[in-house]
Amino acid sequence: DNIRVLDWIIRRVNNEDVADVSPVGLLPKKGSINLDGLNVDWDKLISIPKDYWASDIDETLKWLDEQLGDDLPQDIRKEIQKQKDRLSQP
């Protein structure tokens, strides 16, 4: 079943229009992954509430701070902050 996602990745790398922009990055467009033979609810599968993402970012940053402290590259901190900013937009 992993070939379904690999197929999507290859199509994405080949610049096919198979992704939507989201605050957390590019997500597969509805229908862009072959789900034949699977019993899944696409909308439920692909939706993760913003409050979950915000909490996850805070936990990730806390873990990075505990593990790396001042050794965490500033570029990573900046990217995490950019993601937090995107999530806070309506």
Protein Blocks (a to p, Z undefined) as FASTA:
>chain_A
ZZmmmmmmmmmmnopafbccdfkbccddehiaccehiacdfklmmpccfklmmmmmmmmm
mmmmmmnmmmlcfklmmmmmmmmmmmmpZZ
